[in-house]
């Protein structure tokens, strides 16, 4: 049974009572609107299906209700992916420059998010930041995994103000990438030392 969402705050979902109502928009040749399922959208953005439903309800993604089945507009998804790509690039640049400084200190989430135009008080923005940091760490790992010392997870530089260390998602990602450790604090210290040494050498420090 199709899931019914609350009425969005903004008019971003176009409703088609019948499937044929949607198909006639394509014309001949087919040039009409393209849609993608919410599950595929969640996979593309690296978030949960419920997060996609929230984006549709808030109007941060637009969609089409076709005969009771809610889908996401491909154009809306592509625009979102473009913004996420820019967020990843911004976070990566900031962290690489931070790591190259003499005796750098880790940064906390809130100021980094503010720098990148996000709000640490909004759960959606915190989710976007988490996805971006995961992508940054995957990229740094791929670039350094063949070193004798092993790969580097650049998001080790981003800590919670309260705990003084990265989120649980950081350690979960590390294990998914093949790292084996029992002491998370020891693993973090090793990662930070590796980051400072690697990026310090790259910068000529």
QUILINPE-V234934 format. One line per field, one symbol per residue. phi: phi as a letter, one per 20 degrees, with the letter a starting at -180 (. if undefined). psi: psi as a letter, one per 30 degrees, with the letter a starting at -180 (. if undefined). burial: I if it has 16 or more other ideal C-beta (glycine too) atoms within 10 Angstrom, else O. Layout:
phi->???
psi->???
burial->???
This chain:
phi->.ffedfgffcecdeddgcgfffffffmbffcefdccffffffffemceffffgffffenecdbcedlndecdfffffffffffffffffffffffffffefflfdgdefgfffffenddfedfffffffffffffffffffffcfefgenfddffffdcfffembffgfffffgffeofcadefffffffffffffffffffenf
psi->kkkkllkleligjkkjelefeeeffeajljgakkllleeeeeeefhlleeeeeeeeefgfklakjjhfjklkkeeeeeeeeeeeeeeeeeeeeeeeeefflkhkkllleeeeeeegglkffkeeeeeeeeeeeeeeeeeeeefgfgkefllkjfgffjlkeefglllfeeeeeeeegfkklejeeeeeeeeeeeeeeefeeefg.
burial->OOOOOOOIOOOIIIOIOOOOOIOOOOOOOOOOOOIIOIOOIIOIIOIOOOIIIIIIIOOIIIIIIIOOOIIIIOOIIOOIOOOIOOIIOIIIOIIIOIIIOOOIOIOOIIOIIOOIOIOIOOOOIIIIIIIIIIIIIIOIIOOIOOOOOIIIIIIIIIIOOOOOIIIOOIIOIIOOOOIOOOOOOOIIOIIIOIIIOIIIOOOOO
